[in-house]
Every structure is written in C-alpha cells, then in structure tokens.
C-alpha cells in the first residue's frame, strides 16, 4: 500500500497515524451508553473556542484571561486616586462637593466594570453551524461539478451575490460552519465562529464584538474615556492647588504629590487611546460601518449599502430592539450519525474543505488540508476513484 496516490486534482494522501472516531470528526461527545445517561448540552459540545461558565449561561472568548489585565488597569489608577489624591482634594472643597469628588469616580468605575463584564460574557451574535453543507441552488449551470460529494451534492460556489437596499453585496461560504454568511457576518479565527455584524475581536475584553454586544462595548469605551478625563482633570486641579498653597513650581508640586504626577501621565496616555477609540466608533455609528468593513471595504470610495443617514444609523445601532441569541447553549445537543463527509468537511469551489489536522489523520492536499474520515487509506483511495468516475 503506497503512501500517496495521484489523481487529476493533485490529491496527495499522507500517512494515517490513527483512525479517528466519528465523535472526533463531528466534534460532538457521544453520551454514555447507559440508558439513564443524559445527553450533553450544546455548550458542552460546541465546536468554537469559547469558554462557558455557570452551565452555559455565560459565554467568554478563548482569551478571557486578558480580562484580569484590563480590570487591573482600570482599578489600579482609581485606587491610587482615592487613596492619595482625593484626600487632598476634599480639603479644598466644601462639605457638599467633597463627597461627590470621591463618590463619582467610584460610581463610574463600577459602571465601567459592569459594562466590561457584559461585553465579555455576552454572545456577540454567533451564527448556528450547519451539520452538513447546504443544498445548492436550482440553477447550477455555473457551478463546478468536477468534484462531487456524497448524496450527489454538487460543489458549492465560494461567493454568492445578494441584494441589500438595492445594491449587490457578495456573501461568502464558510467551510468551517458550512453556511453562507449573512451580510456583514465574518468568521473569527480566534473564536472559530461566524459572528453576525462582526466588528472586531477585542483582546482587552477577550471576546468578539458583534451585533449583540456592540452597544455594551461602545458604552464601555465611552465611560472609560470619561473616567480617564475625570481623574486627569482632578489630578491637575490638585497639582495647581498645591502650587498655590505651598508656593511651589510645577516640579515641586509633583514631588509633593507624586501620585498626582503618575496619574496625570497614565490617564493622559490611556485617554488618548480610549478616547480615540471612542471617537472612531462614534464615527462608525454615524456612518453605519463596522471596524472590519472600514478597514477592508473603504466605503469612502464606494456607496455603503447599509447607510441610512446619521439619524437612521443612530436609531438602528443604538436604539433598535435588542435581539436574542440565535443559539440556546443550554439546550440538549442532538448527536447525529456522522457520514464520511462529516461537519468537519464541506464542498466549496469543487474541493473538499475543512479544518486541517496537521499530523494525525489523513492530509488531503487540494490547495487546503482537511480531515479524511473514518475509513482507512485503502478505502479512501477507492472513494477518490469513484468520485473521479
């Protein structure tokens, strides 16, 4: 038995180290054989890279640990401000304002942390995956039929044209989720999910930003900008009052209150970053764009099919009805029988495509790598000859 066989499509079969089970190919864990065993829930067998907590009620991204860094960067300056700066400011204001100087940043930081948590643990708008490739359109005259899959399904076109507000928009087929992505949807390689109205994957919140958590994200960065400006302003006020009270120059006042100097530098840098991010996203809201679309499609050079005018864009993005998640991650999962063409394989542009497995399993080289199935190498070669015929 040879290690490779040549077909017209330049197919190379590598070595097979082990035979994967059907559960490995489908990505679903088979329930126990006992009759009394409960089937797994959707979040327990989900193929994405998300992390779930509280029985699937909270959904985080794969890099959720970055939240600890973000929370530390928010809390550290506030603790420093309340502990060392606010006590000097209290003496300069009357009894009604001194409590407000301390209470306001505490309220702001609580709101910022709440919005950070909501942004990070909310489903960003994940599109449900298909268990098999979709049926091709009736008109398949322009589709490639050189390579066909099981059940006599012709290969699927990689791109389709759809109409959005009277303009043609191209939608792509996702070989991982085995579906045509809706307009404005994109596949996040970090989370391994197709996300509706995908904006970007934010490393600071450890989650994708999409249709369902974009408002939380915008409020989070906006309030963080206000918090930075608040701390920066009152630290400058504190330095100014120290200069007047002790008749010192700027350097002497900074030595008198080093915490104020540190916070001025920190909030100035953070304010530029977060404030710039807030300004950029306000521009995106006014023009009804996403970060992904802004960097990729450059709507300044062509018409934006989603632009409804400033007021219409604000109404749609910020004040429209909040949609529910498309997926009930706590529902019981349905474990389907896995054919040779499992959910890890799909037919795109005349070729089988799917997530590759670098060393174990079979490596099939058709411009991309994909898993071969549960048959041994000899059966796979027979199937290829059958496809060729």
KAKAZI-V557493 format. One record per backbone hydrogen bond with DSSP energy under -0.5 kcal/mol. CO is the residue of the C=O (numbers start at 1). NH is the residue of the N-H. If there is no record, write none. Layout:
# KAKAZI-V557493
CO	NH
CO	NH
This chain:
# KAKAZI-V557493
5	7
7	10
10	12
12	14
12	365
15	17
18	20
21	25
22	26
23	27
23	28
28	30
34	37
40	333
41	44
41	45
42	45
51	60
53	57
53	58
54	57
58	53
58	60
60	51
61	64
63	66
64	67
65	68
65	69
66	70
67	71
68	72
69	73
70	74
71	75
72	76
74	78
75	79
76	80
77	81
78	82
79	83
80	84
80	85
81	85
81	86
85	88
85	89
86	90
87	91
89	92
89	93
90	93
94	98
95	99
96	100
97	101
98	102
99	103
100	104
101	105
102	106
103	107
104	108
105	109
106	110
107	111
108	112
109	113
110	114
111	115
112	116
113	117
114	118
115	119
116	120
117	121
118	122
121	59
124	212
125	196
138	140
140	143
144	155
149	152
150	153
152	154
153	149
156	349
158	173
160	171
162	169
164	167
167	164
169	162
171	160
172	181
173	175
174	178
174	179
177	130
179	174
179	181
182	185
184	198
186	188
186	195
187	189
188	192
188	193
191	49
193	188
193	195
194	127
195	186
195	198
196	211
199	292
200	202
200	209
201	203
202	206
202	207
206	61
207	202
208	210
209	199
209	200
210	214
213	217
214	218
215	219
216	220
217	221
218	222
219	223
220	224
221	225
222	226
223	227
224	228
225	229
226	230
227	231
228	232
229	233
230	234
231	235
232	236
233	237
234	238
235	239
236	240
237	241
238	242
239	243
240	244
241	245
242	246
243	247
243	248
249	253
250	254
251	255
252	256
253	257
255	258
257	260
257	261
258	262
259	263
260	264
261	265
262	266
263	267
264	268
265	269
266	270
267	271
268	272
269	273
270	274
271	275
272	276
273	277
274	278
275	279
276	280
277	281
278	282
279	283
280	284
281	285
282	286
283	287
284	288
284	289
285	288
290	294
291	295
292	296
293	297
293	298
298	301
303	305
304	307
309	313
310	314
311	315
312	316
313	317
314	318
314	319
315	319
321	323
327	329
328	331
329	43
331	42
333	335
334	336
337	339
340	342
342	345
346	348
346	353
347	156
348	351
351	348
353	346
355	371
356	358
362	364
363	14
363	365
364	366
368	366
370	364
376	380
377	381
378	382
379	383
380	384
381	385
382	386
383	387
384	388
385	389
